[in-house]
């Protein structure tokens, strides 16, 4: 019975990746950010290398901005804006 339901779902085209991407955004990205924060504190904070931690943090902020553009879909608008700077 379950195989028939699965086949009917596949045939109807009701499957997608929307729920998977939402789960990744809601669960995996915060865990990765927490791991990065803990790693930064462990690598530089314990040694008193605050300047090194801040340099690494700048890279993390840039990476977060890129992830934010990719997740929100605003990357297309930014690309069009940059292209408009050169094409007039």
TORLO-829186 format. One record per residue: x, y, z of N, C-alpha, C in turn; residue number from 0; residue in one letter. Coordinates in Angstrom, 3 decimals. Layout:
<miros>
{n.xx:X&n.yy:Y&n.zz:Z&ca.xx:X&ca.yy:Y&ca.zz:Z&c.xx:X&c.yy:Y&c.zz:Z&num:NUM&residu:A}
...
</miros>
This chain:
<miros>
{n.xx:0.818&n.yy:-1.188&n.zz:0.000&ca.xx:0.000&ca.yy:0.000&ca.zz:0.000&c.xx:0.872&c.yy:1.265&c.zz:0.000&num:0&residu:X}
{n.xx:1.965&n.yy:1.244&n.zz:0.758&ca.xx:2.817&ca.yy:2.427&ca.zz:0.788&c.xx:3.517&c.yy:2.640&c.zz:-0.536&num:1&residu:X}
{n.xx:3.888&n.yy:1.580&n.zz:-1.226&ca.xx:4.557&ca.yy:1.769&ca.zz:-2.508&c.xx:3.601&c.yy:2.390&c.zz:-3.521&num:2&residu:X}
{n.xx:2.335&n.yy:2.050&n.zz:-3.438&ca.xx:1.362&ca.yy:2.638&ca.zz:-4.340&c.xx:1.186&c.yy:4.129&c.zz:-4.035&num:3&residu:X}
{n.xx:1.158&n.yy:4.480&n.zz:-2.751&ca.xx:1.039&ca.yy:5.879&ca.zz:-2.368&c.xx:2.265&c.yy:6.665&c.zz:-2.819&num:4&residu:X}
{n.xx:3.432&n.yy:6.063&n.zz:-2.699&ca.xx:4.661&ca.yy:6.718&ca.zz:-3.139&c.xx:4.648&c.yy:6.936&c.zz:-4.636&num:5&residu:X}
{n.xx:4.208&n.yy:5.943&n.zz:-5.387&ca.xx:4.135&ca.yy:6.073&ca.zz:-6.840&c.xx:3.130&c.yy:7.145&c.zz:-7.245&num:6&residu:X}
{n.xx:2.010&n.yy:7.203&n.zz:-6.540&ca.xx:1.008&ca.yy:8.225&ca.zz:-6.845&c.xx:1.559&c.yy:9.624&c.zz:-6.547&num:7&residu:X}
{n.xx:2.312&n.yy:9.754&n.zz:-5.462&ca.xx:2.914&ca.yy:11.049&ca.zz:-5.121&c.xx:3.930&c.yy:11.453&c.zz:-6.164&num:8&residu:X}
{n.xx:4.747&n.yy:10.506&n.zz:-6.603&ca.xx:5.735&ca.yy:10.792&ca.zz:-7.634&c.xx:5.069&c.yy:11.177&c.zz:-8.943&num:9&residu:X}
{n.xx:4.003&n.yy:10.476&n.zz:-9.280&ca.xx:3.310&ca.yy:10.752&ca.zz:-10.535&c.xx:2.630&c.yy:12.124&c.zz:-10.505&num:10&residu:X}
{n.xx:2.161&n.yy:12.537&n.zz:-9.339&ca.xx:1.474&ca.yy:13.820&ca.zz:-9.237&c.xx:2.453&c.yy:14.990&c.zz:-9.249&num:11&residu:X}
{n.xx:3.723&n.yy:14.727&n.zz:-9.057&ca.xx:4.722&ca.yy:15.788&ca.zz:-9.067&c.xx:4.679&c.yy:16.657&c.zz:-7.831&num:12&residu:X}
{n.xx:4.310&n.yy:16.075&n.zz:-6.701&ca.xx:4.173&ca.yy:16.843&ca.zz:-5.473&c.xx:5.481&c.yy:16.940&c.zz:-4.693&num:13&residu:X}
{n.xx:6.522&n.yy:16.292&n.zz:-5.138&ca.xx:7.787&ca.yy:16.332&ca.zz:-4.412&c.xx:8.609&c.yy:17.527&c.zz:-4.832&num:14&residu:X}
{n.xx:9.363&n.yy:18.051&n.zz:-3.893&ca.xx:10.234&ca.yy:19.184&ca.zz:-4.185&c.xx:11.314&c.yy:19.280&c.zz:-3.124&num:15&residu:X}
{n.xx:12.165&n.yy:20.259&n.zz:-3.283&ca.xx:13.256&ca.yy:20.435&ca.zz:-2.334&c.xx:13.006&c.yy:21.594&c.zz:-1.390&num:16&residu:X}
{n.xx:11.826&n.yy:22.149&n.zz:-1.406&ca.xx:11.515&ca.yy:23.286&ca.zz:-0.548&c.xx:11.648&c.yy:22.968&c.zz:0.925&num:17&residu:X}
{n.xx:11.145&n.yy:21.823&n.zz:1.341&ca.xx:11.217&ca.yy:21.466&ca.zz:2.755&c.xx:12.645&c.yy:21.152&c.zz:3.175&num:18&residu:X}
{n.xx:13.420&n.yy:20.552&n.zz:2.288&ca.xx:14.811&ca.yy:20.238&ca.zz:2.617&c.xx:15.620&c.yy:21.515&c.zz:2.777&num:19&residu:X}
{n.xx:15.450&n.yy:22.457&n.zz:1.866&ca.xx:16.204&ca.yy:23.706&ca.zz:1.971&c.xx:15.769&c.yy:24.501&c.zz:3.199&num:20&residu:X}
{n.xx:14.486&n.yy:24.481&n.zz:3.526&ca.xx:14.012&ca.yy:25.175&ca.zz:4.729&c.xx:14.611&c.yy:24.528&c.zz:5.974&num:21&residu:X}
{n.xx:14.686&n.yy:23.197&n.zz:6.005&ca.xx:15.266&ca.yy:22.504&ca.zz:7.151&c.xx:16.752&c.yy:22.838&c.zz:7.285&num:22&residu:X}
{n.xx:17.462&n.yy:22.885&n.zz:6.153&ca.xx:18.884&ca.yy:23.231&ca.zz:6.201&c.xx:19.085&c.yy:24.645&c.zz:6.735&num:23&residu:X}
{n.xx:18.272&n.yy:25.582&n.zz:6.258&ca.xx:18.406&ca.yy:26.973&ca.zz:6.695&c.xx:18.061&c.yy:27.104&c.zz:8.170&num:24&residu:X}
{n.xx:17.038&n.yy:26.393&n.zz:8.617&ca.xx:16.590&ca.yy:26.513&ca.zz:10.003&c.xx:17.484&c.yy:25.774&c.zz:10.990&num:25&residu:X}
{n.xx:18.165&n.yy:24.706&n.zz:10.551&ca.xx:18.891&ca.yy:23.863&ca.zz:11.494&c.xx:20.401&c.yy:23.822&c.zz:11.279&num:26&residu:X}
{n.xx:20.839&n.yy:23.591&n.zz:10.081&ca.xx:22.261&ca.yy:23.379&ca.zz:9.834&c.xx:23.038&c.yy:24.688&c.zz:9.896&num:27&residu:X}
{n.xx:22.529&n.yy:25.750&n.zz:9.297&ca.xx:23.270&ca.yy:27.018&ca.zz:9.273&c.xx:23.506&c.yy:27.558&c.zz:10.685&num:28&residu:X}
{n.xx:22.506&n.yy:27.564&n.zz:11.596&ca.xx:22.820&ca.yy:28.006&ca.zz:12.963&c.xx:23.847&c.yy:27.125&c.zz:13.666&num:29&residu:X}
{n.xx:23.816&n.yy:25.819&n.zz:13.419&ca.xx:24.809&ca.yy:24.935&ca.zz:14.034&c.xx:26.202&c.yy:25.210&c.zz:13.501&num:30&residu:X}
{n.xx:26.320&n.yy:25.485&n.zz:12.219&ca.xx:27.620&ca.yy:25.816&ca.zz:11.631&c.xx:28.124&c.yy:27.143&c.zz:12.193&num:31&residu:X}
{n.xx:27.232&n.yy:28.119&n.zz:12.332&ca.xx:27.633&ca.yy:29.407&ca.zz:12.905&c.xx:28.095&c.yy:29.249&c.zz:14.349&num:32&residu:X}
{n.xx:27.422&n.yy:28.425&n.zz:15.111&ca.xx:27.835&ca.yy:28.167&ca.zz:16.485&c.xx:29.203&c.yy:27.499&c.zz:16.521&num:33&residu:X}
{n.xx:29.419&n.yy:26.529&n.zz:15.636&ca.xx:30.720&ca.yy:25.859&ca.zz:15.578&c.xx:31.829&c.yy:26.835&c.zz:15.197&num:34&residu:X}
{n.xx:31.562&n.yy:27.724&n.zz:14.253&ca.xx:32.566&ca.yy:28.720&ca.zz:13.845&c.xx:32.865&c.yy:29.659&c.zz:15.008&num:35&residu:X}
{n.xx:31.835&n.yy:30.099&n.zz:15.720&ca.xx:32.049&ca.yy:31.003&ca.zz:16.849&c.xx:32.881&c.yy:30.335&c.zz:17.935&num:36&residu:X}
{n.xx:32.551&n.yy:29.096&n.zz:18.245&ca.xx:33.327&ca.yy:28.379&ca.zz:19.260&c.xx:34.761&c.yy:28.157&c.zz:18.810&num:37&residu:X}
{n.xx:34.957&n.yy:27.847&n.zz:17.542&ca.xx:36.299&ca.yy:27.647&ca.zz:17.012&c.xx:37.116&c.yy:28.936&c.zz:17.077&num:38&residu:X}
{n.xx:36.490&n.yy:30.067&n.zz:16.734&ca.xx:37.192&ca.yy:31.345&ca.zz:16.822&c.xx:37.587&c.yy:31.663&c.zz:18.257&num:39&residu:X}
{n.xx:36.674&n.yy:31.427&n.zz:19.179&ca.xx:37.004&ca.yy:31.676&ca.zz:20.578&c.xx:38.112&c.yy:30.758&c.zz:21.071&num:40&residu:X}
{n.xx:38.067&n.yy:29.510&n.zz:20.649&ca.xx:39.064&ca.yy:28.543&ca.zz:21.103&c.xx:40.435&c.yy:28.838&c.zz:20.499&num:41&residu:X}
{n.xx:40.464&n.yy:29.187&n.zz:19.212&ca.xx:41.752&ca.yy:29.413&ca.zz:18.551&c.xx:42.434&c.yy:30.697&c.zz:19.015&num:42&residu:X}
{n.xx:41.696&n.yy:31.782&n.zz:19.095&ca.xx:42.345&ca.yy:33.053&ca.zz:19.363&c.xx:42.069&c.yy:33.632&c.zz:20.724&num:43&residu:X}
{n.xx:40.903&n.yy:33.389&n.zz:21.255&ca.xx:40.542&ca.yy:34.013&ca.zz:22.515&c.xx:41.356&c.yy:33.513&c.zz:23.688&num:44&residu:X}
{n.xx:41.676&n.yy:32.249&n.zz:23.706&ca.xx:42.429&ca.yy:31.680&ca.zz:24.819&c.xx:43.871&c.yy:32.142&c.zz:24.847&num:45&residu:X}
{n.xx:44.407&n.yy:32.536&n.zz:23.711&ca.xx:45.798&ca.yy:32.967&ca.zz:23.628&c.xx:45.941&c.yy:34.476&c.zz:23.761&num:46&residu:X}
{n.xx:44.843&n.yy:35.188&n.zz:23.800&ca.xx:44.903&ca.yy:36.642&ca.zz:23.875&c.xx:45.122&c.yy:37.301&c.zz:22.526&num:47&residu:X}
{n.xx:44.943&n.yy:36.550&n.zz:21.445&ca.xx:45.156&ca.yy:37.089&ca.zz:20.100&c.xx:43.847&c.yy:37.674&c.zz:19.587&num:48&residu:X}
{n.xx:43.443&n.yy:38.780&n.zz:20.186&ca.xx:42.160&ca.yy:39.378&ca.zz:19.819&c.xx:42.177&c.yy:39.935&c.zz:18.404&num:49&residu:X}
{n.xx:43.307&n.yy:40.467&n.zz:17.953&ca.xx:43.389&ca.yy:40.995&ca.zz:16.587&c.xx:43.227&c.yy:39.869&c.zz:15.568&num:50&residu:X}
{n.xx:43.810&n.yy:38.718&n.zz:15.833&ca.xx:43.657&ca.yy:37.573&ca.zz:14.935&c.xx:42.224&c.yy:37.091&c.zz:14.873&num:51&residu:X}
{n.xx:41.548&n.yy:37.100&n.zz:16.022&ca.xx:40.134&ca.yy:36.696&ca.zz:16.049&c.xx:39.297&c.yy:37.665&c.zz:15.228&num:52&residu:X}
{n.xx:39.583&n.yy:38.955&n.zz:15.329&ca.xx:38.809&ca.yy:39.942&ca.zz:14.578&c.xx:39.061&c.yy:39.820&c.zz:13.076&num:53&residu:X}
{n.xx:40.285&n.yy:39.490&n.zz:12.671&ca.xx:40.553&ca.yy:39.280&ca.zz:11.242&c.xx:39.771&c.yy:38.080&c.zz:10.727&num:54&residu:X}
{n.xx:39.756&n.yy:37.015&n.zz:11.502&ca.xx:38.977&ca.yy:35.833&ca.zz:11.092&c.xx:37.490&c.yy:36.144&c.zz:11.083&num:55&residu:X}
{n.xx:37.056&n.yy:36.940&n.zz:12.045&ca.xx:35.644&ca.yy:37.295&ca.zz:12.127&c.xx:35.201&c.yy:38.099&c.zz:10.912&num:56&residu:X}
{n.xx:36.081&n.yy:38.934&n.zz:10.376&ca.xx:35.750&ca.yy:39.687&ca.zz:9.163&c.xx:35.477&c.yy:38.730&c.zz:8.009&num:57&residu:X}
{n.xx:36.269&n.yy:37.678&n.zz:7.895&ca.xx:36.024&ca.yy:36.668&ca.zz:6.864&c.xx:34.705&c.yy:35.953&c.zz:7.067&num:58&residu:X}
{n.xx:34.366&n.yy:35.671&n.zz:8.320&ca.xx:33.096&ca.yy:35.011&ca.zz:8.621&c.xx:31.926&c.yy:35.920&c.zz:8.264&num:59&residu:X}
{n.xx:32.042&n.yy:37.210&n.zz:8.541&ca.xx:30.966&ca.yy:38.150&ca.zz:8.217&c.xx:30.764&c.yy:38.234&c.zz:6.705&num:60&residu:X}
{n.xx:31.849&n.yy:38.241&n.zz:5.951&ca.xx:31.736&ca.yy:38.256&ca.zz:4.485&c.xx:31.071&c.yy:36.978&c.zz:3.992&num:61&residu:X}
{n.xx:31.454&n.yy:35.839&n.zz:4.570&ca.xx:30.827&ca.yy:34.570&ca.zz:4.186&c.xx:29.342&c.yy:34.568&c.zz:4.522&num:62&residu:X}
{n.xx:28.974&n.yy:35.122&n.zz:5.673&ca.xx:27.561&ca.yy:35.195&ca.zz:6.045&c.xx:26.778&c.yy:36.091&c.zz:5.094&num:63&residu:X}
{n.xx:27.392&n.yy:37.166&n.zz:4.637&ca.xx:26.719&ca.yy:38.036&ca.zz:3.673&c.xx:26.465&c.yy:37.293&c.zz:2.367&num:64&residu:X}
{n.xx:27.428&n.yy:36.498&n.zz:1.930&ca.xx:27.250&ca.yy:35.721&ca.zz:0.697&c.xx:26.164&c.yy:34.676&c.zz:0.883&num:65&residu:X}
{n.xx:26.147&n.yy:33.999&n.zz:2.033&ca.xx:25.095&ca.yy:33.011&ca.zz:2.308&c.xx:23.735&c.yy:33.700&c.zz:2.347&num:66&residu:X}
{n.xx:23.665&n.yy:34.876&n.zz:2.964&ca.xx:22.405&ca.yy:35.619&ca.zz:3.020&c.xx:21.896&c.yy:35.994&c.zz:1.645&num:67&residu:X}
{n.xx:22.793&n.yy:36.420&n.zz:0.762&ca.xx:22.387&ca.yy:36.737&ca.zz:-0.610&c.xx:21.883&c.yy:35.498&c.zz:-1.332&num:68&residu:X}
{n.xx:22.555&n.yy:34.379&n.zz:-1.125&ca.xx:22.151&ca.yy:33.151&ca.zz:-1.807&c.xx:20.807&c.yy:32.640&c.zz:-1.305&num:69&residu:X}
{n.xx:20.592&n.yy:32.719&n.zz:-0.004&ca.xx:19.356&ca.yy:32.181&ca.zz:0.582&c.xx:18.167&c.yy:33.068&c.zz:0.281&num:70&residu:X}
{n.xx:18.365&n.yy:34.375&n.zz:0.299&ca.xx:17.229&ca.yy:35.287&ca.zz:0.114&c.xx:16.842&c.yy:35.466&c.zz:-1.348&num:71&residu:X}
{n.xx:17.730&n.yy:35.112&n.zz:-2.267&ca.xx:17.451&ca.yy:35.301&ca.zz:-3.679&c.xx:17.741&c.yy:36.711&c.zz:-4.159&num:72&residu:X}
{n.xx:18.314&n.yy:37.546&n.zz:-3.302&ca.xx:18.614&ca.yy:38.925&ca.zz:-3.673&c.xx:19.883&c.yy:39.032&c.zz:-4.510&num:73&residu:X}
{n.xx:20.586&n.yy:37.938&n.zz:-4.693&ca.xx:21.817&ca.yy:37.961&ca.zz:-5.479&c.xx:21.587&c.yy:38.392&c.zz:-6.911&num:74&residu:X}
{n.xx:20.436&n.yy:38.058&n.zz:-7.458&ca.xx:20.118&ca.yy:38.453&ca.zz:-8.831&c.xx:20.006&c.yy:39.967&c.zz:-8.923&num:75&residu:X}
{n.xx:19.339&n.yy:40.575&n.zz:-7.955&ca.xx:19.203&ca.yy:42.036&ca.zz:-7.957&c.xx:20.553&c.yy:42.722&c.zz:-7.791&num:76&residu:X}
{n.xx:21.405&n.yy:42.181&n.zz:-6.940&ca.xx:22.738&ca.yy:42.758&ca.zz:-6.753&c.xx:23.546&c.yy:42.640&c.zz:-8.040&num:77&residu:X}
{n.xx:23.454&n.yy:41.488&n.zz:-8.703&ca.xx:24.158&ca.yy:41.299&ca.zz:-9.966&c.xx:23.685&c.yy:42.261&c.zz:-11.038&num:78&residu:X}
{n.xx:22.382&n.yy:42.477&n.zz:-11.112&ca.xx:21.842&ca.yy:43.425&ca.zz:-12.083&c.xx:22.282&c.yy:44.850&c.zz:-11.769&num:79&residu:X}
{n.xx:22.354&n.yy:45.188&n.zz:-10.484&ca.xx:22.803&ca.yy:46.508&ca.zz:-10.093&c.xx:24.271&c.yy:46.727&c.zz:-10.476&num:80&residu:X}
{n.xx:25.104&n.yy:45.710&n.zz:-10.198&ca.xx:26.540&ca.yy:45.826&ca.zz:-10.559&c.xx:26.699&c.yy:45.914&c.zz:-12.075&num:81&residu:X}
{n.xx:25.947&n.yy:45.100&n.zz:-12.806&ca.xx:26.033&ca.yy:45.162&ca.zz:-14.263&c.xx:25.560&c.yy:46.524&c.zz:-14.772&num:82&residu:X}
{n.xx:24.559&n.yy:47.101&n.zz:-14.116&ca.xx:24.072&ca.yy:48.422&ca.zz:-14.499&c.xx:25.107&c.yy:49.519&c.zz:-14.289&num:83&residu:X}
{n.xx:26.022&n.yy:49.315&n.zz:-13.353&ca.xx:27.086&ca.yy:50.299&ca.zz:-13.127&c.xx:28.021&c.yy:50.399&c.zz:-14.346&num:84&residu:X}
{n.xx:28.216&n.yy:49.275&n.zz:-15.009&ca.xx:29.154&ca.yy:49.243&ca.zz:-16.142&c.xx:28.473&c.yy:49.482&c.zz:-17.486&num:85&residu:X}
{n.xx:27.203&n.yy:49.122&n.zz:-17.582&ca.xx:26.520&ca.yy:49.258&ca.zz:-18.863&c.xx:25.729&c.yy:50.555&c.zz:-18.985&num:86&residu:X}
{n.xx:25.504&n.yy:51.204&n.zz:-17.870&ca.xx:24.817&ca.yy:52.502&ca.zz:-17.915&c.xx:23.399&c.yy:52.366&c.zz:-17.823&num:87&residu:X}
</miros>
